[in-house]
Amino acid sequence: MDRLINETVVPMEYLLSHPMIDENQLASLVSTCSKLVTQYKFDLLCLDLQVIQSVRRGQQRVLLELLNRLSSCDWNGSIKQAILARQDKIVERQELSLKHTLNTFFIEAEMV
């Protein structure tokens, strides 16, 4: 950005180098040009900072919305339900395995 601004000043510097301009007036014009360029760079920098801060505020707003959504979910209840459901399935599977083992044991065992 700095380079582009400096390139736009080149034609002005060319005009200011004209020998017909009085030295006092030349000094005043060069000073004015320098002040305007510096002010323009400063204004662009301020605008950059405002945009960055706006983006940051927007990202913080989105983050807060996501955190609110996350905290509103009942994760503990869901996790407890999942654990209890898994526990029930394990018990059910163990009972089926035990029944199968008992049934096959008595069928395969020799009668005395």
N, C-alpha and C positions, 0 to 999 in steps of 0.2 A: 504494500500500500504506500509506503514511504517513497519507494522508487517511482511509482506512478505519479504521485504528487510532484515530486522533484522534476519529472519529465514534463509536466504541464507548465512548469515555471521557466523552462528553457526558452520558449519564444519571448517571454517577458524580459528575460535577461538579455536576449538579443536586441530587443527594442531599447532597453536601458543603456546599452553600450553605444548608442548613437552619439556621435561627437557634438551634435548641435544642442544637446541638453546641458544646461547650466549645472555647475558642480554642486551648488547648494540644493537645487531642485532634484538633481540626481541622487544625492544623499537622502533626501526626504522620500523620494519614490522607492529607493532600495529598502529603506527602513520600513515603509508601509507594506511593501511586497513581502518582506521577511515576516512582519507581524501577522499579515493575513494568512500566510502559509502555515506559520506556527499555530495560529488560532484554529485553522481548518484541521490540522493534524490533531490538535487537542479535542476539538469537537467530535472528530471521527473516533478517537479513542474513548471518549465519554459514551458515544453511541454504542460502541463495541461492548463496553462494560454493562450498559443497560440491557443489551440483548442477552448477554451471558447471565445476568441476574434474573431476567425473565425466564430464561430456559431453566435455570436452577430452581426457581420458585415453582414452575410447572412440574418439574420432575419430583420435587418434594411433595406437591399436592397429589400426584399420582401415587407416590410411595405411601403417603398417609391413607389414601383410599384403599390401597391394597392391604395395608396393615389392619385397617378397620374391618375389611372383609374377612381377613384371616382370623382376627380375634373374635369375630362374631360366630365363627364356626365352632361347633361343640366337638372339638377334637378328642377330648378326654372321653366323652360318651361314646364316640365312634370307635375309638381304640378299644375301650372296654368291651363294647359289643362284639367287635371282631375277635378279641381274645376269648370271650365266652363262647362264641360260635365255634371257634377252632377247638376249644376244650371239649365242647359237646361232640364234635365230629371225632376227636381222638378217642373219647370214651365209647362212642358208638362203634367205631372201628375195632376197638379192643374187645368189646362184647361179641361182635361178629366173629372175630378171630378165635375167641375162647369157645363159642358155640361150635364153630367148625372143628376146632381141635378136639373138643369133647365128643362130638358126633363121629369124627373119623377114628378117634382112639377106640371107642367102644365097638365100632364096626370092624376095625382091623385087628382088635385084640382077640387072642384065641380064647375060646371058651374052655374052661377047665372042667 
